[in-house]
Amino acid sequence: MGHSRARLLVLGGGAAGLLAAQTAAARGWRVTLLEANDRVGKKLLATGNGRCNLSNRAALPEAYGPAASGFLLEPDKLLQLMEGLGLATRTDEEGRVYPLCNQASAVLDVLRLGLERENVETVCGFEAVSAAKNGADFCLVARDGRRVTGQRLLLCAGGRAASKANGYALAQALGHRLNPLAPALTYLKTDQSLVKGLQGQRLHGRIRLCRGQAVLAEEEGELLFKEGALSGIAVFDLSRAWAGAKAACELSVDLLPGWDGFRVRGELERRAALFPRSEQLLTGLFPRLVGQRLLDACGLRPQAPAPSQALDRLAALLRDWRFPVTGSGGFDQAQLTLGGVPLDEVEAGSLRSLRCEGLSLAGEMLDLHGPCGGFNLHQAFSTGYLAAAALR
Ligand SMILES: Cc1cc2nc3c(=O)[nH]c(=O)nc-3n(C[C@H](O)[C@H](O)[C@H](O)COP(=O)(O)OP(=O)(O)OC[C@H]3O[C@@H](n4cnc5c(N)ncnc54)[C@H](O)[C@@H]3O)c2cc1C
């Protein structure tokens, strides 16, 4: 059968599916895009705080793990593709790529117009609950009993993070295994008593995920206090390591990264001479509420000068402020689902399933994930494009 007569079913109208559907249609496939929600691309609108951080200059295979080679487009290539679709972009000083107009809707709009231009049939409100292959045809059945058939199937159903539907069971029904799923890129919970009153405070620091004395992962960046939890990009990235650690862990915050113990101690002495009352000791260094909490934790009496032993305790605390991790935001609050279809079950470069002929997989369903900062949309757009371009 010439592929111009064959029908391709693309399941999932997210980042991967939207780019894949129009790429395949432009190459002559008859494409039906199926989406559980009442509209395509809902999650895209929420990405990057409504600005959609769609890629990153550093989105190279090494940022994703040892087996990522062959699964990603070069960042320049993706930006060229997006430009070809009409999207103007800008790159910030940290390498993160955004739409020039700073609106996630611009990304969705050019993708939607691309679907129209290529005559992709889009069916919304279709939540596939089963998938089967009968002879050469794939058949998907929706929750409401509707069925569709096609000769090729591209699964781009995303993950469990912030999504009501997913496609993992469909991949399993077609012969794939799943690596264990876990929520990531989310806040980490801690004892409420340790962060009480600090909600909304932001700090810069080096944050380590520790199990006893062992450091499992570390990141430098913003720390944001929430009700009973620590958040911010550095914590989001550490949540990936926490999901894999499966053990009692603590976050250790170094509030003065790059300073050694002598420098911190010296600075506290200088401040003790400058400010006669302990309560003023951290003035001008940290947000006031955070400073107060640190002083309280060292047992400093607000009106009295700081005794030398208390300065020792404070110096240690500034370099190693500990918070036990008691949980994470879970799938509802997560931006990413770790785990999924193992990469060794799909062919690098083409994203074709090695378990089921005619099937391809792309996006977050695959066990291929990156840090915060545009890496995961880059993965979804890359794999969606590569899968569609390699169909035969
Ligand atoms: C709040 C938030 C902010 C984020 N910000 C960023 C960011 O700025 N930069 C970045 O790189 N990443 C970000 N991410 C992560 C990024 O959104 C995902 O990595 C990316 O969307 C994955 O693309 P995908 O196409 O694989 O899946 P999705 O975009 O999730 O799309 C999958 C689609 O499939 C549909 N679907 C699922 N199951 C079924 C089914 N059974 N039947 C029919 N349809 C189905 C879903 O409804 C969905 O529309 C963010 C995530 C969240 C939640």
The ligand as an ORCA input file, in Angstrom:
! r2SCAN-3c Opt
* xyz 0 1
  C       2.395     23.066     34.503
  C       3.443     22.508     33.569
  C       4.409     23.339     33.060
  C       5.406     22.833     32.207
  N       6.314     23.693     31.674
  C       7.248     23.217     30.823
  C       8.153     24.107     30.163
  O       8.062     25.339     30.289
  N       9.113     23.556     29.366
  C       9.202     22.203     29.142
  O      10.072     21.760     28.393
  N       8.318     21.357     29.702
  C       7.348     21.828     30.514
  N       6.435     20.956     31.049
  C       6.499     19.535     30.644
  C       5.859     19.378     29.232
  O       4.590     19.974     29.249
  C       5.768     17.932     28.808
  O       7.048     17.359     28.888
  C       5.230     17.806     27.378
  O       3.975     18.424     27.265
  C       5.142     16.369     26.933
  O       4.603     16.353     25.643
  P       3.759     15.105     25.118
  O       3.238     15.478     23.770
  O       4.537     13.874     25.275
  O       2.553     14.998     26.147
  P       1.393     16.037     26.447
  O       1.775     17.392     26.044
  O       0.972     15.767     27.827
  O       0.245     15.584     25.462
  C      -0.376     14.318     25.557
  C      -1.796     14.483     25.054
  O      -2.371     13.190     24.929
  C      -3.688     13.230     25.439
  N      -4.024     11.865     25.872
  C      -3.462     11.172     26.894
  N      -4.007      9.948     26.990
  C      -4.949      9.869     26.026
  C      -5.852      8.866     25.634
  N      -5.894      7.666     26.262
  N      -6.687      9.111     24.602
  C      -6.633     10.322     23.953
  N      -5.796     11.310     24.285
  C      -4.954     11.088     25.305
  C      -3.619     14.221     26.593
  O      -4.894     14.737     26.891
  C      -2.651     15.267     26.021
  O      -3.317     16.286     25.314
  C       5.427     21.440     31.889
  C       4.434     20.599     32.389
  C       3.443     21.119     33.217
  C       2.368     20.196     33.739
*
